[in-house]
């Protein structure tokens, strides 16, 4: 029972960074999809419009990356049994793969809708 309480407390402490990571992923998807929409819908898109959406996408990726690193440090500090470096790399790769797949799917859908 004590182990479950400890795990719940640890996950609650990680929740803010998980939310920031989620928001970063959503910002990346919306930012890059918005840039694609502007490029494909307008005959003469202005640089500032494209730049703002691309900036939102890039800042989303930065938020995702920073929160991933902070979460990794929190997990290292909270976890008594440190996972192997191989497991950490696999977990990180899964997060990045999911982010990139979601971004690619939304950009593809946006591109298909705008054709």
N, C-alpha and C positions, 0 to 999 in steps of 0.2 A: 504494500500500500504506500509506503514511504517513497519507493522508487517511482511510482506513478505520479505522486504529488510533485516530486522533484522534476520529472519530465514535463509536467503541465506548466510549472513555473518557468522552466527553461523556454518552452514554446511561447508562452505569453511574452517573455522578454524579447523574443525574436520577432514577434508579430509586427511591430512598427517598421522594421526593415523589410519584412516580407511585403507589407503594403506599399512601401516606397519602391520596391522592386517591381511590383505589379503595375504601379502608376508609371514607372519608367518604361516598361514594356508597352503599355497602352499609348504613351506619348510617342514612342518610336513608331508604332504602327500608324497612328493617326497622322503624325507629322509627315512621314514618307508617302503615305497614301494621299494626303492632301496635296503634296507637291506633284504627284503624278496626275491628280485630277486637274490641277491648274495648268500643267504643261500640256495636257491632252485636250482640255476643253476650250481654252482661250487661244485665239489666233496669234496674238502678240502678248504672251505673258510677261509681266514685269519682273525684273530681278528681285525686287523687294518682297513680292508675294511668294515667290518660290523660296527665297532665302528664309523667310519666317517659318514656313512649314519644314524646310530642311533643318533649320536650327532647332525646332521643336523635336524632330526626329533624332538629331544628334544628341540633344540634351537628354532625351529619354534613354538613349543607349548609355550615356555617361552615368545617369542615375542608376540604371540597372547594374552597371559594372561596379560602381562604388558600393551600392547596397549589398551586392554579392560578396565583395571583399569584407565588408563590416560583418555580415552574417557569418562568413567563414571564421572570422576572428572570435565572434561570440560563441560559436559552436565549439571552437577549439578550447576556449576558456571554460565553458560550462561542461563539456564532455570529459568524463574521467578517463574513458578508454578512447584514446585518440585513434581515429581511423587511419589506415595506411594512406600514403600520398597518392597511390593509384586510385583509391576510392574517392578521395577529394577531387582528383582530376576528372573522374567519371561523372561525379555529381555536377561539377562546374560545366562540363561539356553538355550534359543533358539540359541544363538551364539555358545555355547559349543556343543550343540546337532548337529548343522550343521557341525561344524568342525569334530566331531567324526564320523558322518555318511559319510562325504566325505573321511576321512582317511580310514574307513572300506571298502568303496566301491572300492577305488583304490587298497588297499591291496588285496581284494578279486579278483579283475580283474587281478592284477599282478600274484597272486597265480594260477588262472585258466589258464592264458597264459603260465606259466612256467611248467605246468604239462605235 
